[in-house]
């Protein structure tokens, strides 16, 4: 059982839709991440929140909009996506963003949301 | 130069054999190293963390780290068909960097 919970597990959306992906962790971690993973590729970093503040945005298109309502929750708002955005979207958490005092904290991933854009 | 490099494989080993997975990294300042297992269609699962030079054993898994050579490896002893997956090496420096993964198939 994962301690990082993502919903929904699967999502199919049209290019004009607006949807949101949700992530929740109860491990007391202060850093939360969104990754995108295409088939047979490693996870690709999108956003990092550290202490509820956006600390890294890896030049992600504005059709992806992250939100961190509190230290346990992370959302990813989706609007006007393209078919090439279809992928597995992974949420992860760690005790601290890399570079902080908890330098040895691994990433803990949720089960992911399989997104298909039609 | 890629931050983290792995042989993409595929790597095939017979059941009961030792599988050896290798990873090199470019940032000498990296402090923390992780191995993740990812089954097809699933999310990565942490299986090993290693922070200092030498070997670290956990059940059938042994991680080896050599910071001078910037090399980290994962040995899986007594490989089982259930070990068939992609193994991702991750290195933590200023952020997490992932290798491209090595696909392992254990043949019954």
Interface residues (C-beta under 8 A of the other chain):
Chain A: X2 X40 X41 X42 X43 X45 X48 X56 X88 X90 X98 X99 X103 X104 X105 X106 X107 X108 X109 X110 X111 X112 X114
Chain B: X31 X32 X34 X36 X41 X42 X43 X44 X45 X46 X49 X51 X88 X90 X92 X93 X94 X95 X96 X98 X99 X100 X101
